[in-house]
Amino acid sequence: MTHAHITSAFDEELKYLTRRISEMGGLAEQMVADSVRALVNSDLALAQKVISDDAILDDAERQIGEKAIVTIAKRQPMAADLREIMGSIRIAADLERVGDLGKNTAKRVIAVAGSGIPRKLARGLEHLAELALIQLKEVLDVYASRSPEKANSIRERDEEIDAIYTSLFRELLTYMMEDPRNITPCTHLLFCAKNIERIGDHATNIAETIYYMATGAQPQGERPKDDMTSTLGSVTD
Amino acid sequence: MSEAAVEKALDQKMNTVPLKMIGKDVSVYYGEKRALFDVNLNIRENTVTALIGPSGCGKSTFLRTLNRMNDTIENCRVTGRITLDEDDIYDPSIDVVELRARVGMVFQKPNPFPKSIYENVSYGPRIHGLARTKADFDEIVETSLQKAGLWNEVKDRLQEPGTGLSGGQQQRLCIARAVAVSPEVILMDEPCSALDPIATAKVEELIHELRANFTIVIVTHSMQQAARVSQRTAMFHLGNLVEENDTDKMFTNPDDQRTQDYIMGRFG
């Protein structure tokens, strides 16, 4: 990575992919932050903006995919160049999914608005979103620096998000049991929490992709997991 | 068996492939100029080994040491040791003509003899005394042309001159000619550089098939070709062997920065 390509047009093509990925990352971050703000404040206009922004992200992913295919066909890239291009395709797909999750949260704003989210739950969601956004922001910084060490450390931090998600899940179940009228809004909030938790997973995916792009090896070891909700079916206490 | 286990078993198999040729501390001098510096490179049996590197890196020079083609160049001196099976091929007792029957060669430009297709293939077996009767020769010619994937295209015109074939066919004729004397190793020096993509694909397919019966060493300037046809790749630079690795590893994640720069087309 120390030298430029002999054909400078190839460098331009790689730079294009990097630039577009960074743009996608910025927009995805913005959408997630807006969607949670819209949810907590019952801001329908902001929710609508998130929904329409998703189309931009979808377009960007398609354009990155097409450019990557053309670059592979034209340049027949090898080694780090090939990993770079394949990585771009995968990261673009992850960011596109992050956008979808933000959009899904935004769509639920209408259903939840008016039912008055308890302050405590809203704070829980905000905190979850904060962590997911920090992770997303950091992974985008790592994308710019391509540091495999930092990519690995992000991967190890997904645990915290999972733990908070598990406690939110528990809390929402309790509300639903207290009063059946809470079931509709709480179910939506459960999906919103799940959406945010999934964003952490995508950030982790991206970290793993960056690690592979930089080193040519897969990160070692299992991904740390602290999402216990799959066994939380029968909370009665 | 899981996929990973199969991969592992294959890798282990790769590492236990017997060595057909061993090059130890091989150096080559053209007069005062040293072209190769203590190259240690082993050639595995029934494996396609690709030699890559920029022009003047020594890859062709190394290839030519494997069947003593450098002997024909005045002032050329080879030091170190190269063995074929257990035999030191630079030992004075070695018959060079016999060596070149065991280690055949295909060149960059197709160079059929100005004779018939039949004669091109039967010439080697004739001078090496591999056949006596017409029927024996007929059989060698047919099987060799079949191995070279050329039989169906030329079976009705074996008496026509080899030089009348297309470039790609001529190159496959040269491969048939090399195969006819039943060599153990076939050296190929940029065998596709003068061919169009279709003829190139045919020769590559042929290399893939020949691997079952022969050990192949190929010099190529095309990274993609090296990646497609070989199992092992050796990278040369300024007369040194820089890296030798499994081809899959070499083209996805090479160990040496110079290999990386070269295969990615960056300034090195």
Interface residues (C-beta under 8 A of the other chain):
Chain A: T2 H3 A4 H5 I6 T7 F10 R75 Q76 P77 M78 A79 A80 D81 L82 R83 T215 G216 A217
Chain B: M223 Q224 A227 F251 T252 N253 P254 Q257 Q260 D261 I263 M264 G265 R266 F267 G268
